Amino acid sequence: MKVAIVHDQLREFGGAERVLVALKKIYPGADVFTTTFDLDSLGSHKNIIKNWKVTVSWFGRIPVINRFYSPFRFLTPLIWESFDLSRYDLVISSSGSWMSKGVKTKKPTIHISYIHHPPRYLYGYETAIEWQKYWPVKIYAYIVNHFLRLWDFKSSKRPDYLIANSKETKKRIEKFYRRESTVIYPPVTIPKKLVNSLTHQPDNFYLTVSRLAKAKHIDVLIKAANKNKFKLKIVGTGRDEEYLKSIAGPTVEFLGNISDEELNKIFAGATAFLFASRDEEFGIAVVEALGYGLPVIAYRSGGIPEYVENGVNGFLFEPLEPSSLSEKINSLEKLPKNKLLEMKKQARQTAEKFSEENFRKNILNFVKSKIK
């Protein structure tokens, strides 16, 4: 088969890009199409992608403005509908806020769309920017988003089949697109063996790995660390970084973007993983933490309760306040050693369900079942 993989954008490396890499491993000969591509912005992960054949849209080839997607989101339909995918037998779109599922295909091409989430900004979910507080932006977005919602619904009918990355996303697909989908959880990289990770003495710090954006609510973690004086290491960068650093106390450390090798060491030394994102569809970093035998203390929201069980492999807190998080941290620290060890084992067992091998097997079986 001639295969094309269509991905929203390649200007940052997060969970959706890990799915893209896994799909490329399954179909190494596939051509990749995207809106905009900046290899240097991918940090240490650019070596994975630098030798791929990537076709960039006309929008992505316009200097300067291709970096500022939000004001030009009204161009989204024109961007995706400009690609000619007629020579491919199979098209897999990796679709999120840029709605790459909107590419057009014709029979006999089979189009399967892996939905990370319907665009948050179209359906009232929190986004990285609090754009609603600026009246000119709010009016502009109200008008543009109305037409984009219409197109998003229309374009959701274009794929022959839809895959959801979680049960939470499946519910949103049913609600907003009126379509059925099959849940295939994304691949999560976890260590093959945990030599001493389950029994070693942690380095007495808590960890989070996240984009530093509003919807991730890193400020809740920082405020809890400031008040209770526990060590918190934050991995990741984002538009809220300057603000978050301004409110961080002496026990909070920002590590920025680091290599996977460095991240492995930090995972191995942490006491637990903290997560406060609202309406997170899946949360790959959370499962990565579980894979290291780390208990997870997470806000009860979105798809997180699908695999974080309160008191089993971690704790779920609510409401979204520092005091609620602190209560669960206290509960973790009061656990007897045997109970804590059992929680770590449960964490590891949970993560093993989301291996890259399982993702590969599920994708191949799904494609095989749809292609005669």
N, C-alpha and C positions, 0 to 999 in steps of 0.2 A: 504493500500500500504506500501511496504517497500521502504523507501526513503533514499537516500544518498545525502549529500551536499558536493561538492568538492570546496575548496577555495584555492587561490594561496598560501598564507603563513600566519602564525600567529606569527609574531614577532613585530608587531606594531599595533596600533589601529587608523584607519582613516575612511574615508567614506565607503570604500569597506567592512570594518569589521562591520560597522553599518548595511549594507545590509545583511551581513551574520547573524548577531544577529536577524534581522527581519525575515529572512527566517527560522531560527531555531524556532522562536516563532510560525510561521505558521505550521511548521512540527516538533513539540517538540521531537518526537521519532526518528528523522533522525540521522544517523551516519554521522560524519564529517571526511573528508579526506583532508590532506594538505601536502605540501612539508616539511615544517619545523615549529616547534612550540616551543615558549619560553614564558611560562605563565608570568614570572616576568616582561618581557619587555612590557606587556600590561598595566602596571601601575594600576590605580584605576579600570580599566575595567576588570581586571582578575577575579574578583568575578563573573562576568556574565558567564564566560567560564569554570571556574575551574572544574565544575561537568559534563561537556560534555564528551561523548565518542568520542575521537579524534584519528584517525589513522594517524600516521606520516610516510612519505615515507622512504625508505632505506637511501636516501641522508640525510634526517633530523635526522637520528640516528647516523651519523658519527660525532664524537666530533670535535670541532673547525671549520672544513671546512664548516659546515652547516651554519655558520654565514657569510660566504663570498660567496654569490651567484654569483655575477657578473663574476668572472673568470671561474666559472663552469657552465655558462649558456648553454654551448653546451650539457650538460647532461639533459636538460629540457625534450626532447622527451622520454628518458629512464625513467625518474622519473614518468611521468604521465602514460606511457604505462605499468608500472609495477603493477598498481592497478587492482585488480580483483573485478569488480562491477557486476558480473553476477547474484548475488542473489537479486538485487534490481529491483523494478518495475519502479521507477522514480529516475533519477539522475539529480540534478541541479548543474551546475558548475558556480562558481562566479569567472569570469575570467578577469584578467588584464595583467600586465607585465609578470607574470609567466605562462600565457597561459593554465590555468587549463581546458579549453575547449577541450584540447588534450587527455583527458582520452578516453579509448576505451569502447564502450558498444555494445551489440548485441541485436537483437530483442528477446523477446518482450519489453525489457527495453526501456523506453522513456528518451532521454537525452535533457534537455533544458538548454541552456547556457545563463546566464545573463552577458552581456559584459559591463564591466566598461570602457574599451578602448582597442583598439589594442595596442600592446606594443609600447610605444613611441620611444624607442631606435632603433626599426627596421624601422621606417618610417619617420625619420627626425625631430621629435618633440623634444623640449627641455627636458632634463632629469635632475635628481638631481645632477649628476656628469658631469662636463665638460670634458669628457674623450677624446674628439677629439683633445685637445691640447697636448696630450702625444703621440708621434709617435709610440712607441712600442705597446701601448694600442690601438691606432687607427688602426694599421695594423692587430693586433689580432682580434679586433672587426669587422673589415671589412670582414675578412674571416668567422668568426663564424656567424655573423649576416646574411650573404648571405644564409647560409644553414638553419638558423633559420627562415628566411622569407619564404623559400620554405616549411619548416615544418609547420609554422604558417598558411600558406594558405591551406595546405593539411589538417591540423587538424581542420580548420574552417568548413570543410564539415562534420565532425563527429557528431556534435549535430543535433538532428532532427529539433530543432527550436532555433532561436536566439532572445534574448530580448536585446534592447539597453537602456542604462540609460538616453539617451537624443537624441534629433534630430541630434545634432552634432555627436554623436557616431554612429547613424544610417547612416549618410553620409559616415563616415569612413569605416563602415562595407561594404557598397555598393562599395566603392572605392577599398578597399584592399582585400576583400573576395568575392566580386561579389555575395553577398547574400542579401536577404530581411530580415528585422528584425522588431519587434514590439517594440515601445517605451513604457516602463513603468518606470516612474521616481522613483528614490530611495526614501525610507522613510526618513522623517526629523522630529526629535523630537522638537516640539514647545510647549510652555506652553498652557494649555487648556484655561486659562483665563488670560487676561491682566487687572489687577485691576486698576493700575494707570500708566502703562507703556506708554500709548499714551499721557498722559497729564502732567506727572511729569517733573520736571526740571532736565535734565541730569547732570552728574557730570563733564561735560566739558572735556571729553577725547574721543579719537577715538580708535577703537579696530580692531584688526585682529586676526584670529584664523587659523593657518596654520602649515604645516611642514616647517621647516626652510631649504629649499632646493632651488637650483638655479632657477628652473623654476617658483617658486612662486614669485620671484622678491620682496622680503621683503625690499631689499635695496632701492627700489624706494620710499616706504612708509617712511623709516627712513630718507632719504635725504630730503623729503618734510617736515617732522616733524622738522628736524634740522634747516632748513632754515626759516620756518614760526613759529617755537617755539610753536606748538600745542602739547598737551600731547598725546602720543601713547602707548597703552598697547598691547603687543604681547604675545599671548598664543600659546604654541607649542615648540617643540624641533626639532633638526635636525643637519645634518652634517655641515651646514653653520653657526651654532650658534656663534662660537667663532669670526668669521669674522664680522658678523652682530653686535655683541656687541662692536667690536673695532671701528666701524664707527658711533655708536649711540651717540647722544648728551644727555644732562641731562633731556630732556623731554620724553625720550623713556624708557619704563620699560618692561623687559622680565619676564614673569610669569611662563614659563616652562609648563609642563603638570599639569593640575589641575583637580579636580573632577568636575563632571557635576553640582553638587550643587554650587560650587564656580563659575563655568562658568555662571550659570544662573544669579547670582548676578551681574556679570560683564556685561553681555548682557543688563540687566535691567538698568544699570547706564550709558551706553555709549551714546554719541551724534550720532554717525554713525559708520558703518562698512566699512573698507577699504579692497580692494582686487585688487591685481596686477598680478595674475597668467596669464601666457600665454598659450593659447590653452587648458584651463581647460574644461574637458568634461561636467561636471555638476556643482560641487561646493556645497556640502552639507552645509558647514559652512555658506555660503552666504545666503542660504534659512533659516537656523536656525536664523540668524540675522534678516531677514525679519519677522520671526515669533514673534520676540520681538518688532515689530513695529519700527525697526531701518532702516532708510534710508541706502542704500548701494551705495558706490562710488566705481565703479569697472572698470577695464580695459576692453574695448570692444574687446572680443576675445572668441573663442570657443563657449561653450554652454551658457555662462552668459547672452547674449542678449535674450535668450529664455524666461527669466522671469524678468530680471531687465530692466525696461523701463525708458529711459532718461526723467527726469522731472516728472515722475509719482510716482514711488516708490524709486527713487534714481537718480544717475547720472552715465553715462558711459563716460570714458575719453580715449582719444588717442591723440597723440602717447604715448608710454609707457615711460613717463618722469615725474620727480617730478613736473615740472612746470605745466603740464597738469592736474595732480592730484590736485595741489594747486588751480587751477582755479575753479575746481568743488567744492572743499571745500568752497571756497569763495562764490560760487553760493548758496550752502546750507545755509551758515551762514547769507546770506542776505535775505533769504525767510521770508515773513511775518508769524506771528504765525499761522494764519489760514491756510496758504498754507503748512506750515511744518506739522501741525496736519493732514491735508488731505493726505500728503505724507506718514506719519506714518500709517494711516488707510489702505492706498493702499498696503503698505508693508505687513501688517498683512494679508490682504485678499489674496494676492499672495501666501504667505506661506501655507495657509490652504489647497491649492490644493495638497500639497505634504505631507499630513499626513500619519502616519503609517497605519491607517485604510484604506486609499485609496490604499496604496501599497498592503496591505493584500488582499483586494477585487480584485484588478487587477491581482495579481499573481494567486489567486485561480480560477478566471474566465478563465484566460489564460490556466492554467493546465487542468481545466475541459473541455475546448473546444478541447484539444489535446488528451485527454485520453478517449477512447471509453469504 
